Amino acid sequence: MNVDWPWPWLPRNVDKIAAALGEHLYLALLPVLVGLIVSIPLGWAARRWPGVRLVLVPLAGVLYTIPSLALITLVPLLIGTKIIDPLNVQVPLAIYTIALLVRSVTDALLAVPGDVTAAATAVGFRESRLFLTVELPLAIPVIVAGLRVATVSAMSLTSVGALIGIGGLGELITEGFKRNNAVEMVVAIALIVVLALVIDALLLLVGRLITPWTRVRQGASR
């Protein structure tokens, strides 16, 4: 293998690496955002109606077991996209995100104390206001935990898209393999790991910032 680490391949391909990095973020993060937006109302429905929960939560578990490459190759047949289309990666990633987050959102909403919702209802909170100002904020820590898992998973699974010609850092891995270039593969893998760790840390920080009451509770328990 070509192991000229880190010179001369790395400095000659900074622009290429940066472009792959940006494309990887776009391919991975947009489906996670879409999945989060879709999962919240689905989780609310699953919490409100037990019949919906009995169908939706197991279905989400089944969807997550579908192999990523199989789902990526099936998407063009299902939605009529071309073989090399970002949607072929983003649609499966959105499905996986929804599959992960539906259970998290449902469990988080079910864990909201009944006396809290009863008190809010007693003072005149309607259902929409109750959800947005009481239930959803209290559910945020659990939702963020699920979102962290979904995001790290998306960062990894995006690389599979390179097998059907869709870019991102996975393209550097397949290209490095074809060229027998270990440097290219190592750089791509390292960047995927770093991206996952950085975004996971950012989500953890954001979750703490938007739920200050959890820090107060933790401080009081010490």
C-alpha positions as protocol buffer text, in pm:
chain_id: "A"
residue {
  index: 1
  type: MET
  ca { x: 0 y: 0 z: 0 }
}
residue {
  index: 2
  type: ASN
  ca { x: 97 y: 360 z: -55 }
}
residue {
  index: 3
  type: VAL
  ca { x: 179 y: 485 z: 296 }
}
residue {
  index: 4
  type: ASP
  ca { x: 343 y: 821 z: 221 }
}
residue {
  index: 5
  type: TRP
  ca { x: 193 y: 967 z: 539 }
}
residue {
  index: 6
  type: PRO
  ca { x: 127 y: 1257 z: 555 }
}
residue {
  index: 7
  type: TRP
  ca { x: 314 y: 1391 z: 251 }
}
residue {
  index: 8
  type: PRO
  ca { x: 274 y: 1443 z: -44 }
}
residue {
  index: 9
  type: TRP
  ca { x: -93 y: 1339 z: -90 }
}
residue {
  index: 10
  type: LEU
  ca { x: -246 y: 1545 z: 192 }
}
residue {
  index: 11
  type: PRO
  ca { x: -130 y: 1900 z: 100 }
}
residue {
  index: 12
  type: ARG
  ca { x: -205 y: 1840 z: -267 }
}
residue {
  index: 13
  type: ASN
  ca { x: -565 y: 1749 z: -196 }
}
residue {
  index: 14
  type: VAL
  ca { x: -680 y: 1999 z: 67 }
}
residue {
  index: 15
  type: ASP
  ca { x: -948 y: 2143 z: -163 }
}
residue {
  index: 16
  type: LYS
  ca { x: -1073 y: 1796 z: -248 }
}
residue {
  index: 17
  type: ILE
  ca { x: -1089 y: 1699 z: 119 }
}
residue {
  index: 18
  type: ALA
  ca { x: -1273 y: 2021 z: 211 }
}
residue {
  index: 19
  type: ALA
  ca { x: -1529 y: 1965 z: -66 }
}
residue {
  index: 20
  type: ALA
  ca { x: -1586 y: 1604 z: 45 }
}
residue {
  index: 21
  type: LEU
  ca { x: -1621 y: 1722 z: 405 }
}
residue {
  index: 22
  type: GLY
  ca { x: -1886 y: 1979 z: 315 }
}
residue {
  index: 23
  type: GLU
  ca { x: -2075 y: 1731 z: 102 }
}
residue {
  index: 24
  type: HIS
  ca { x: -2065 y: 1473 z: 379 }
}
residue {
  index: 25
  type: LEU
  ca { x: -2214 y: 1721 z: 627 }
}
residue {
  index: 26
  type: TYR
  ca { x: -2490 y: 1814 z: 382 }
}
residue {
  index: 27
  type: LEU
  ca { x: -2573 y: 1452 z: 305 }
}
residue {
  index: 28
  type: ALA
  ca { x: -2582 y: 1352 z: 672 }
}
residue {
  index: 29
  type: LEU
  ca { x: -2729 y: 1648 z: 861 }
}
residue {
  index: 30
  type: LEU
  ca { x: -3024 y: 1741 z: 638 }
}
residue {
  index: 31
  type: PRO
  ca { x: -3190 y: 1397 z: 680 }
}
residue {
  index: 32
  type: VAL
  ca { x: -3134 y: 1415 z: 1056 }
}
residue {
  index: 33
  type: LEU
  ca { x: -3309 y: 1752 z: 1068 }
}
residue {
  index: 34
  type: VAL
  ca { x: -3599 y: 1623 z: 857 }
}
residue {
  index: 35
  type: GLY
  ca { x: -3619 y: 1309 z: 1070 }
}
residue {
  index: 36
  type: LEU
  ca { x: -3635 y: 1516 z: 1389 }
}
residue {
  index: 37
  type: ILE
  ca { x: -3913 y: 1737 z: 1252 }
}
residue {
  index: 38
  type: VAL
  ca { x: -4117 y: 1432 z: 1146 }
}
residue {
  index: 39
  type: SER
  ca { x: -4050 y: 1233 z: 1464 }
}
residue {
  index: 40
  type: ILE
  ca { x: -4187 y: 1489 z: 1708 }
}
residue {
  index: 41
  type: PRO
  ca { x: -4551 y: 1480 z: 1585 }
}
residue {
  index: 42
  type: LEU
  ca { x: -4527 y: 1103 z: 1536 }
}
residue {
  index: 43
  type: GLY
  ca { x: -4402 y: 1062 z: 1891 }
}
residue {
  index: 44
  type: TRP
  ca { x: -4680 y: 1288 z: 2016 }
}
residue {
  index: 45
  type: ALA
  ca { x: -4937 y: 1073 z: 1834 }
}
residue {
  index: 46
  type: ALA
  ca { x: -4784 y: 756 z: 1975 }
}
residue {
  index: 47
  type: ARG
  ca { x: -4799 y: 901 z: 2326 }
}
residue {
  index: 48
  type: ARG
  ca { x: -5157 y: 1021 z: 2289 }
}
residue {
  index: 49
  type: TRP
  ca { x: -5309 y: 708 z: 2130 }
}
residue {
  index: 50
  type: PRO
  ca { x: -5195 y: 364 z: 2257 }
}
residue {
  index: 51
  type: GLY
  ca { x: -5313 y: 198 z: 1935 }
}
residue {
  index: 52
  type: VAL
  ca { x: -5083 y: 420 z: 1729 }
}
residue {
  index: 53
  type: ARG
  ca { x: -4800 y: 342 z: 1970 }
}
residue {
  index: 54
  type: LEU
  ca { x: -4852 y: -33 z: 1935 }
}
residue {
  index: 55
  type: VAL
  ca { x: -4803 y: -2 z: 1559 }
}
residue {
  index: 56
  type: LEU
  ca { x: -4558 y: 284 z: 1523 }
}
residue {
  index: 57
  type: VAL
  ca { x: -4289 y: 190 z: 1774 }
}
residue {
  index: 58
  type: PRO
  ca { x: -4243 y: -173 z: 1655 }
}
residue {
  index: 59
  type: LEU
  ca { x: -4255 y: -55 z: 1293 }
}
residue {
  index: 60
  type: ALA
  ca { x: -3976 y: 192 z: 1364 }
}
residue {
  index: 61
  type: GLY
  ca { x: -3769 y: -89 z: 1509 }
}
residue {
  index: 62
  type: VAL
  ca { x: -3822 y: -302 z: 1198 }
}
residue {
  index: 63
  type: LEU
  ca { x: -3726 y: -16 z: 966 }
}
residue {
  index: 64
  type: TYR
  ca { x: -3397 y: 34 z: 1149 }
}
residue {
  index: 65
  type: THR
  ca { x: -3301 y: -329 z: 1091 }
}
residue {
  index: 66
  type: ILE
  ca { x: -3305 y: -291 z: 710 }
}
residue {
  index: 67
  type: PRO
  ca { x: -2943 y: -294 z: 582 }
}
residue {
  index: 68
  type: SER
  ca { x: -2836 y: 51 z: 468 }
}
residue {
  index: 69
  type: LEU
  ca { x: -2699 y: -57 z: 130 }
}
residue {
  index: 70
  type: ALA
  ca { x: -3017 y: -248 z: 50 }
}
residue {
  index: 71
  type: LEU
  ca { x: -3233 y: 53 z: 136 }
}
residue {
  index: 72
  type: ILE
  ca { x: -3010 y: 292 z: -61 }
}
residue {
  index: 73
  type: THR
  ca { x: -3034 y: 76 z: -372 }
}
residue {
  index: 74
  type: LEU
  ca { x: -3411 y: 39 z: -334 }
}
residue {
  index: 75
  type: VAL
  ca { x: -3484 y: 412 z: -307 }
}
residue {
  index: 76
  type: PRO
  ca { x: -3446 y: 487 z: -682 }
}
residue {
  index: 77
  type: LEU
  ca { x: -3704 y: 217 z: -756 }
}
residue {
  index: 78
  type: LEU
  ca { x: -3944 y: 353 z: -495 }
}
residue {
  index: 79
  type: ILE
  ca { x: -3928 y: 727 z: -564 }
}
residue {
  index: 80
  type: GLY
  ca { x: -3799 y: 733 z: -922 }
}
residue {
  index: 81
  type: THR
  ca { x: -3469 y: 913 z: -868 }
}
residue {
  index: 82
  type: LYS
  ca { x: -3157 y: 858 z: -1075 }
}
residue {
  index: 83
  type: ILE
  ca { x: -2895 y: 618 z: -943 }
}
residue {
  index: 84
  type: ILE
  ca { x: -2651 y: 898 z: -859 }
}
residue {
  index: 85
  type: ASP
  ca { x: -2880 y: 1129 z: -665 }
}
residue {
  index: 86
  type: PRO
  ca { x: -2820 y: 1258 z: -309 }
}
residue {
  index: 87
  type: LEU
  ca { x: -3179 y: 1167 z: -222 }
}
residue {
  index: 88
  type: ASN
  ca { x: -3087 y: 800 z: -254 }
}
residue {
  index: 89
  type: VAL
  ca { x: -2874 y: 845 z: 59 }
}
residue {
  index: 90
  type: GLN
  ca { x: -3074 y: 1114 z: 233 }
}
residue {
  index: 91
  type: VAL
  ca { x: -3410 y: 936 z: 222 }
}
residue {
  index: 92
  type: PRO
  ca { x: -3275 y: 621 z: 394 }
}
residue {
  index: 93
  type: LEU
  ca { x: -3093 y: 835 z: 650 }
}
residue {
  index: 94
  type: ALA
  ca { x: -3415 y: 1023 z: 724 }
}
residue {
  index: 95
  type: ILE
  ca { x: -3596 y: 689 z: 765 }
}
residue {
  index: 96
  type: TYR
  ca { x: -3328 y: 563 z: 1005 }
}
residue {
  index: 97
  type: THR
  ca { x: -3344 y: 890 z: 1200 }
}
residue {
  index: 98
  type: ILE
  ca { x: -3721 y: 866 z: 1231 }
}
residue {
  index: 99
  type: ALA
  ca { x: -3693 y: 502 z: 1334 }
}
residue {
  index: 100
  type: LEU
  ca { x: -3454 y: 597 z: 1614 }
}
residue {
  index: 101
  type: LEU
  ca { x: -3626 y: 914 z: 1730 }
}
residue {
  index: 102
  type: VAL
  ca { x: -3988 y: 798 z: 1730 }
}
residue {
  index: 103
  type: ARG
  ca { x: -3916 y: 568 z: 2023 }
}
residue {
  index: 104
  type: SER
  ca { x: -3710 y: 837 z: 2200 }
}
residue {
  index: 105
  type: VAL
  ca { x: -3979 y: 1103 z: 2159 }
}
residue {
  index: 106
  type: THR
  ca { x: -4255 y: 864 z: 2265 }
}
residue {
  index: 107
  type: ASP
  ca { x: -4067 y: 745 z: 2574 }
}
residue {
  index: 108
  type: ALA
  ca { x: -3973 y: 1101 z: 2666 }
}
residue {
  index: 109
  type: LEU
  ca { x: -4331 y: 1224 z: 2647 }
}
residue {
  index: 110
  type: LEU
  ca { x: -4462 y: 924 z: 2838 }
}
residue {
  index: 111
  type: ALA
  ca { x: -4208 y: 1000 z: 3112 }
}
residue {
  index: 112
  type: VAL
  ca { x: -4345 y: 1351 z: 3175 }
}
residue {
  index: 113
  type: PRO
  ca { x: -4496 y: 1339 z: 3526 }
}
residue {
  index: 114
  type: GLY
  ca { x: -4874 y: 1320 z: 3523 }
}
residue {
  index: 115
  type: ASP
  ca { x: -4908 y: 1569 z: 3807 }
}
residue {
  index: 116
  type: VAL
  ca { x: -4723 y: 1831 z: 3599 }
}
residue {
  index: 117
  type: THR
  ca { x: -4957 y: 1796 z: 3303 }
}
residue {
  index: 118
  type: ALA
  ca { x: -5258 y: 1782 z: 3534 }
}
residue {
  index: 119
  type: ALA
  ca { x: -5152 y: 2106 z: 3702 }
}
residue {
  index: 120
  type: ALA
  ca { x: -5100 y: 2278 z: 3366 }
}
residue {
  index: 121
  type: THR
  ca { x: -5441 y: 2159 z: 3247 }
}
residue {
  index: 122
  type: ALA
  ca { x: -5601 y: 2281 z: 3567 }
}
residue {
  index: 123
  type: VAL
  ca { x: -5474 y: 2636 z: 3514 }
}
residue {
  index: 124
  type: GLY
  ca { x: -5614 y: 2646 z: 3163 }
}
residue {
  index: 125
  type: PHE
  ca { x: -5344 y: 2514 z: 2929 }
}
residue {
  index: 126
  type: ARG
  ca { x: -5496 y: 2384 z: 2608 }
}
residue {
  index: 127
  type: GLU
  ca { x: -5351 y: 2076 z: 2445 }
}
residue {
  index: 128
  type: SER
  ca { x: -5125 y: 2252 z: 2195 }
}
residue {
  index: 129
  type: ARG
  ca { x: -4989 y: 2491 z: 2458 }
}
residue {
  index: 130
  type: LEU
  ca { x: -4948 y: 2206 z: 2706 }
}
residue {
  index: 131
  type: PHE
  ca { x: -4739 y: 2014 z: 2453 }
}
residue {
  index: 132
  type: LEU
  ca { x: -4522 y: 2305 z: 2338 }
}
residue {
  index: 133
  type: THR
  ca { x: -4457 y: 2469 z: 2674 }
}
residue {
  index: 134
  type: VAL
  ca { x: -4467 y: 2182 z: 2922 }
}
residue {
  index: 135
  type: GLU
  ca { x: -4435 y: 1834 z: 2774 }
}
residue {
  index: 136
  type: LEU
  ca { x: -4188 y: 1901 z: 2493 }
}
residue {
  index: 137
  type: PRO
  ca { x: -3942 y: 2104 z: 2706 }
}
residue {
  index: 138
  type: LEU
  ca { x: -3941 y: 1833 z: 2974 }
}
residue {
  index: 139
  type: ALA
  ca { x: -3881 y: 1570 z: 2706 }
}
residue {
  index: 140
  type: ILE
  ca { x: -3585 y: 1752 z: 2550 }
}
residue {
  index: 141
  type: PRO
  ca { x: -3305 y: 1571 z: 2743 }
}
residue {
  index: 142
  type: VAL
  ca { x: -3424 y: 1229 z: 2624 }
}
residue {
  index: 143
  type: ILE
  ca { x: -3489 y: 1357 z: 2271 }
}
residue {
  index: 144
  type: VAL
  ca { x: -3139 y: 1507 z: 2253 }
}
residue {
  index: 145
  type: ALA
  ca { x: -2991 y: 1177 z: 2366 }
}
residue {
  index: 146
  type: GLY
  ca { x: -3170 y: 1000 z: 2082 }
}
residue {
  index: 147
  type: LEU
  ca { x: -3072 y: 1274 z: 1840 }
}
residue {
  index: 148
  type: ARG
  ca { x: -2706 y: 1228 z: 1930 }
}
residue {
  index: 149
  type: VAL
  ca { x: -2727 y: 859 z: 1846 }
}
residue {
  index: 150
  type: ALA
  ca { x: -2909 y: 931 z: 1520 }
}
residue {
  index: 151
  type: THR
  ca { x: -2656 y: 1195 z: 1414 }
}
residue {
  index: 152
  type: VAL
  ca { x: -2351 y: 980 z: 1484 }
}
residue {
  index: 153
  type: SER
  ca { x: -2519 y: 694 z: 1298 }
}
residue {
  index: 154
  type: ALA
  ca { x: -2592 y: 921 z: 1001 }
}
residue {
  index: 155
  type: MET
  ca { x: -2230 y: 1037 z: 987 }
}
residue {
  index: 156
  type: SER
  ca { x: -2121 y: 677 z: 955 }
}
residue {
  index: 157
  type: LEU
  ca { x: -2394 y: 551 z: 719 }
}
residue {
  index: 158
  type: THR
  ca { x: -2344 y: 840 z: 475 }
}
residue {
  index: 159
  type: SER
  ca { x: -2018 y: 675 z: 371 }
}
residue {
  index: 160
  type: VAL
  ca { x: -2213 y: 381 z: 227 }
}
residue {
  index: 161
  type: GLY
  ca { x: -2345 y: 612 z: -45 }
}
residue {
  index: 162
  type: ALA
  ca { x: -1999 y: 613 z: -204 }
}
residue {
  index: 163
  type: LEU
  ca { x: -2059 y: 254 z: -313 }
}
residue {
  index: 164
  type: ILE
  ca { x: -2319 y: 378 z: -564 }
}
residue {
  index: 165
  type: GLY
  ca { x: -2125 y: 687 z: -667 }
}
residue {
  index: 166
  type: ILE
  ca { x: -2260 y: 947 z: -424 }
}
residue {
  index: 167
  type: GLY
  ca { x: -1992 y: 1173 z: -277 }
}
residue {
  index: 168
  type: GLY
  ca { x: -1886 y: 1270 z: 71 }
}
residue {
  index: 169
  type: LEU
  ca { x: -1594 y: 1135 z: 266 }
}
residue {
  index: 170
  type: GLY
  ca { x: -1694 y: 783 z: 171 }
}
residue {
  index: 171
  type: GLU
  ca { x: -1584 y: 864 z: -182 }
}
residue {
  index: 172
  type: LEU
  ca { x: -1230 y: 918 z: -55 }
}
residue {
  index: 173
  type: ILE
  ca { x: -1240 y: 577 z: 110 }
}
residue {
  index: 174
  type: THR
  ca { x: -1349 y: 396 z: -207 }
}
residue {
  index: 175
  type: GLU
  ca { x: -1111 y: 599 z: -421 }
}
residue {
  index: 176
  type: GLY
  ca { x: -822 y: 530 z: -186 }
}
residue {
  index: 177
  type: PHE
  ca { x: -903 y: 161 z: -194 }
}
residue {
  index: 178
  type: LYS
  ca { x: -903 y: 155 z: -573 }
}
residue {
  index: 179
  type: ARG
  ca { x: -574 y: 345 z: -588 }
}
residue {
  index: 180
  type: ASN
  ca { x: -414 y: 142 z: -311 }
}
residue {
  index: 181
  type: ASN
  ca { x: -366 y: 466 z: -118 }
}
residue {
  index: 182
  type: ALA
  ca { x: -383 y: 413 z: 258 }
}
residue {
  index: 183
  type: VAL
  ca { x: -338 y: 785 z: 328 }
}
residue {
  index: 184
  type: GLU
  ca { x: -660 y: 880 z: 150 }
}
residue {
  index: 185
  type: MET
  ca { x: -858 y: 615 z: 334 }
}
residue {
  index: 186
  type: VAL
  ca { x: -713 y: 701 z: 675 }
}
residue {
  index: 187
  type: VAL
  ca { x: -779 y: 1074 z: 628 }
}
residue {
  index: 188
  type: ALA
  ca { x: -1142 y: 1008 z: 532 }
}
residue {
  index: 189
  type: ILE
  ca { x: -1206 y: 768 z: 820 }
}
residue {
  index: 190
  type: ALA
  ca { x: -1040 y: 1002 z: 1070 }
}
residue {
  index: 191
  type: LEU
  ca { x: -1249 y: 1296 z: 951 }
}
residue {
  index: 192
  type: ILE
  ca { x: -1572 y: 1096 z: 981 }
}
residue {
  index: 193
  type: VAL
  ca { x: -1483 y: 1004 z: 1340 }
}
residue {
  index: 194
  type: VAL
  ca { x: -1387 y: 1364 z: 1425 }
}
residue {
  index: 195
  type: LEU
  ca { x: -1707 y: 1500 z: 1269 }
}
residue {
  index: 196
  type: ALA
  ca { x: -1918 y: 1255 z: 1467 }
}
residue {
  index: 197
  type: LEU
  ca { x: -1742 y: 1345 z: 1793 }
}
residue {
  index: 198
  type: VAL
  ca { x: -1763 y: 1721 z: 1735 }
}
residue {
  index: 199
  type: ILE
  ca { x: -2132 y: 1718 z: 1641 }
}
residue {
  index: 200
  type: ASP
  ca { x: -2211 y: 1487 z: 1931 }
}
residue {
  index: 201
  type: ALA
  ca { x: -2038 y: 1731 z: 2169 }
}
residue {
  index: 202
  type: LEU
  ca { x: -2225 y: 2026 z: 2016 }
}
residue {
  index: 203
  type: LEU
  ca { x: -2560 y: 1852 z: 2056 }
}
residue {
  index: 204
  type: LEU
  ca { x: -2476 y: 1771 z: 2418 }
}
residue {
  index: 205
  type: LEU
  ca { x: -2387 y: 2137 z: 2479 }
}
residue {
  index: 206
  type: VAL
  ca { x: -2702 y: 2265 z: 2307 }
}
residue {
  index: 207
  type: GLY
  ca { x: -2914 y: 2022 z: 2507 }
}
residue {
  index: 208
  type: ARG
  ca { x: -2768 y: 2153 z: 2832 }
}
residue {
  index: 209
  type: LEU
  ca { x: -2808 y: 2517 z: 2729 }
}
residue {
  index: 210
  type: ILE
  ca { x: -3177 y: 2482 z: 2642 }
}
residue {
  index: 211
  type: THR
  ca { x: -3259 y: 2282 z: 2956 }
}
residue {
  index: 212
  type: PRO
  ca { x: -3105 y: 2487 z: 3240 }
}
residue {
  index: 213
  type: TRP
  ca { x: -3344 y: 2336 z: 3491 }
}
residue {
  index: 214
  type: THR
  ca { x: -3169 y: 1999 z: 3458 }
}
residue {
  index: 215
  type: ARG
  ca { x: -2843 y: 2158 z: 3576 }
}
residue {
  index: 216
  type: VAL
  ca { x: -3019 y: 2311 z: 3874 }
}
residue {
  index: 217
  type: ARG
  ca { x: -3170 y: 1975 z: 3960 }
}
residue {
  index: 218
  type: GLN
  ca { x: -2830 y: 1801 z: 3931 }
}
residue {
  index: 219
  type: GLY
  ca { x: -2668 y: 2066 z: 4150 }
}
residue {
  index: 220
  type: ALA
  ca { x: -2936 y: 2031 z: 4417 }
}
residue {
  index: 221
  type: SER
  ca { x: -2893 y: 1653 z: 4428 }
}
residue {
  index: 222
  type: ARG
  ca { x: -2523 y: 1672 z: 4512 }
}
